[in-house]
Amino acid sequence: MTAPSGPLSPKDGRLLAGLAAAAVRARLTGERLMFRIPSTGALHDPGASFVTLERAGALRGCVGSLEPARPLHHDVVDNAVRSMRDPRVPPVTAADWPELDIKVSVLTEPADLPAAGSREALLAVLEPGVHGLILTDGARRATFLPAVWANLPTAAQFLDALLRKGGWASWPPGLRALAYTSAEFEDRSPRPPLNGAATAT
């Protein structure tokens, strides 16, 4: 599995995390997004990303793309804005901003795990702490990022929780498993409060 956007340098990662933070700030303040990135390079190549927002360790939003379909920097901006209105949690507001941690995960292209034809077979090839996982039966799809291993440290815990997330009571016939890895970048709090900012819309 190789990164669809090519190797990202630490500088690229800092730029992406800063770009995600700037997109959230611009949406909260109603200002135009002003953030400079290089005119060429890996950030312009097609890429897939997730943006996760947390406040004091509590999830405030997580939205992303599993397949590269647009320039990586566009993907990050769009996912940052969409994560502010993750339907699982209340919308992000200016009150969250000073304590908001913003995390960007850049995904490699998902690859089939052909040996994983059953729960037991998948457990044998799943790499804790490394693999992100996609499960799909053609009608439904569910994924966990590699970062989820921090809360579900064993392969059995990780897989069973993902099956539940996808709405499968057990391993259904024809279930397809794909794995990917990710590079993680952060723009962490604390941050100065925003003056006169409005709730995200």
C-alpha positions as CSV (number, residue, x, y, z in Angstrom):
1,M,0.0,0.0,0.0
2,T,1.5,3.3,-1.0
3,A,0.3,6.8,-0.2
4,P,-1.8,8.2,-3.1
5,S,-0.4,11.7,-2.6
6,G,3.2,10.5,-2.4
7,P,5.5,10.8,0.6
8,L,4.6,13.6,2.9
9,S,7.4,15.5,4.7
10,P,7.1,16.7,8.3
11,K,6.6,20.2,6.8
12,D,3.8,18.9,4.6
13,G,2.1,17.4,7.6
14,R,2.4,20.7,9.6
15,L,0.9,22.6,6.7
16,L,-2.0,20.2,6.4
17,A,-2.8,20.4,10.1
18,G,-2.5,24.2,10.0
19,L,-4.7,24.3,7.0
20,A,-7.4,22.2,8.7
21,A,-7.2,24.6,11.8
22,A,-7.4,27.6,9.5
23,A,-10.5,26.2,7.8
24,V,-12.2,25.6,11.1
25,R,-11.3,29.1,12.3
26,A,-12.5,30.7,9.1
27,R,-15.9,28.9,9.3
28,L,-16.3,30.0,12.9
29,T,-15.5,33.6,12.3
30,G,-17.1,34.0,8.9
31,E,-13.8,35.2,7.5
32,R,-12.2,34.1,4.2
33,L,-9.8,31.2,4.5
34,M,-6.3,32.7,4.2
35,F,-3.5,30.1,4.3
36,R,-0.6,29.7,2.0
37,I,0.7,26.4,0.8
38,P,3.4,25.6,-1.9
39,S,2.1,26.0,-5.4
40,T,3.3,22.5,-6.3
41,G,4.1,19.3,-4.5
42,A,2.4,16.4,-2.7
43,L,-0.4,18.5,-1.2
44,H,-1.7,19.1,-4.8
45,D,-1.8,15.4,-5.7
46,P,-5.0,13.3,-5.2
47,G,-5.3,12.2,-1.6
48,A,-7.7,10.9,1.0
49,S,-7.8,12.3,4.5
50,F,-9.8,12.3,7.7
51,V,-10.1,15.3,10.0
52,T,-10.8,14.7,13.7
53,L,-11.8,17.4,16.1
54,E,-11.5,16.8,19.9
55,R,-12.0,19.0,22.9
56,A,-10.4,17.9,26.1
57,G,-10.2,14.4,24.7
58,A,-13.9,14.3,23.8
59,L,-14.9,13.8,20.1
60,R,-16.3,17.0,18.5
61,G,-16.3,15.6,14.9
62,C,-14.6,13.2,12.5
63,V,-15.2,13.2,8.8
64,G,-13.1,12.0,5.9
65,S,-12.5,10.3,2.6
66,L,-11.4,6.7,2.0
67,E,-10.3,7.1,-1.6
68,P,-8.3,9.8,-3.3
69,A,-10.6,11.8,-5.6
70,R,-9.3,15.4,-5.4
71,P,-6.2,17.4,-4.4
72,L,-5.2,16.5,-0.9
73,H,-5.3,20.1,0.4
74,H,-8.9,20.5,-1.0
75,D,-9.8,17.2,0.7
76,V,-8.5,18.4,4.1
77,V,-10.3,21.7,3.9
78,D,-13.6,20.1,3.0
79,N,-13.3,17.4,5.7
80,A,-12.3,20.0,8.3
81,V,-15.5,22.0,7.6
82,R,-17.7,19.0,7.4
83,S,-16.3,17.6,10.7
84,M,-17.7,20.7,12.5
85,R,-21.2,19.4,11.9
86,D,-20.7,15.7,12.5
87,P,-24.2,14.4,13.1
88,R,-23.1,12.2,16.0
89,V,-22.2,15.2,18.2
90,P,-23.4,18.9,18.6
91,P,-21.9,21.4,16.1
92,V,-18.6,22.9,16.9
93,T,-18.8,26.5,18.2
94,A,-16.4,29.3,19.0
95,A,-16.6,28.1,22.7
96,D,-14.8,25.0,21.6
97,W,-12.0,26.8,19.8
98,P,-9.5,27.5,22.6
99,E,-9.4,23.8,23.6
100,L,-9.9,22.3,20.2
101,D,-7.3,19.7,19.0
102,I,-7.3,19.2,15.2
103,K,-5.9,16.0,13.8
104,V,-5.4,15.1,10.1
105,S,-4.9,11.5,9.0
106,V,-3.6,11.0,5.5
107,L,-4.6,7.6,4.2
108,T,-2.8,5.2,1.9
109,E,-4.9,3.6,-0.8
110,P,-7.0,0.7,0.6
111,A,-6.0,-2.8,-0.4
112,D,-7.9,-6.0,-0.2
113,L,-6.9,-8.5,2.4
114,P,-7.6,-11.6,0.2
115,A,-6.8,-14.1,3.0
116,A,-9.5,-12.6,5.2
117,G,-12.5,-14.7,4.3
118,S,-13.7,-15.1,7.9
119,R,-13.4,-13.4,11.2
120,E,-10.7,-15.8,12.3
121,A,-8.7,-15.4,9.1
122,L,-8.9,-11.6,9.3
123,L,-7.8,-11.6,12.9
124,A,-4.7,-13.6,11.8
125,V,-3.6,-10.9,9.3
126,L,-4.8,-7.7,11.0
127,E,-1.8,-5.6,12.4
128,P,-2.7,-3.9,15.7
129,G,-1.7,-0.3,15.8
130,V,-0.9,-0.3,12.1
131,H,-3.9,-1.1,9.9
132,G,-7.0,1.0,9.4
133,L,-9.8,-1.3,8.3
134,I,-12.7,-1.1,5.9
135,L,-15.5,-3.7,6.0
136,T,-18.2,-3.7,3.3
137,D,-20.9,-6.1,2.1
138,G,-21.7,-4.0,-1.0
139,A,-24.7,-2.3,0.7
140,R,-23.0,-1.1,3.9
141,R,-19.5,0.1,4.7
142,A,-17.7,0.9,8.0
143,T,-14.2,1.9,8.8
144,F,-11.9,2.5,11.8
145,L,-8.7,4.6,11.4
146,P,-5.5,3.2,12.8
147,A,-5.8,5.7,15.7
148,V,-8.8,3.7,17.0
149,W,-6.3,1.0,18.2
150,A,-5.5,3.4,21.1
151,N,-9.0,2.6,22.5
152,L,-9.4,-1.0,21.2
153,P,-5.9,-2.5,21.5
154,T,-6.5,-6.1,20.5
155,A,-7.5,-7.3,17.0
156,A,-10.6,-9.0,18.4
157,Q,-11.8,-5.8,20.1
158,F,-11.0,-3.7,17.0
159,L,-12.8,-6.0,14.6
160,D,-15.8,-6.8,16.7
161,A,-16.4,-3.1,17.4
162,L,-16.2,-2.3,13.7
163,L,-18.7,-5.1,12.9
164,R,-21.1,-3.5,15.4
165,K,-20.5,-0.1,13.9
166,G,-21.4,-1.4,10.4
167,G,-24.6,-3.1,11.8
168,W,-23.4,-6.7,11.4
169,A,-24.3,-9.0,14.3
170,S,-21.7,-11.5,13.1
171,W,-19.5,-12.1,10.1
172,P,-21.9,-12.1,7.0
173,P,-21.2,-14.1,3.8
174,G,-19.3,-12.2,1.2
175,L,-17.9,-9.5,3.6
176,R,-14.9,-7.7,2.0
177,A,-12.0,-6.5,4.1
178,L,-9.6,-3.8,3.0
179,A,-6.7,-2.4,5.0
180,Y,-4.8,0.9,4.8
181,T,-2.3,2.9,6.9
182,S,-2.2,6.6,7.7
183,A,0.2,9.4,8.6
184,E,-1.0,11.5,11.5
185,F,-0.5,15.2,11.9
186,E,-1.9,17.5,14.7
187,D,-2.5,21.2,15.4
188,R,-3.1,21.2,19.1
189,S,-4.7,23.6,21.6
190,P,-4.5,25.9,23.6
191,R,-5.7,28.7,21.2
192,P,-6.6,32.3,21.8
193,P,-10.4,32.8,22.1
194,L,-12.2,34.1,19.0
195,N,-13.9,37.4,19.4
196,G,-17.3,37.9,18.0
197,A,-17.4,34.5,16.3
198,A,-20.6,32.7,15.4
199,T,-21.7,29.1,15.7
200,A,-20.7,26.9,12.8
201,T,-23.3,26.6,10.1
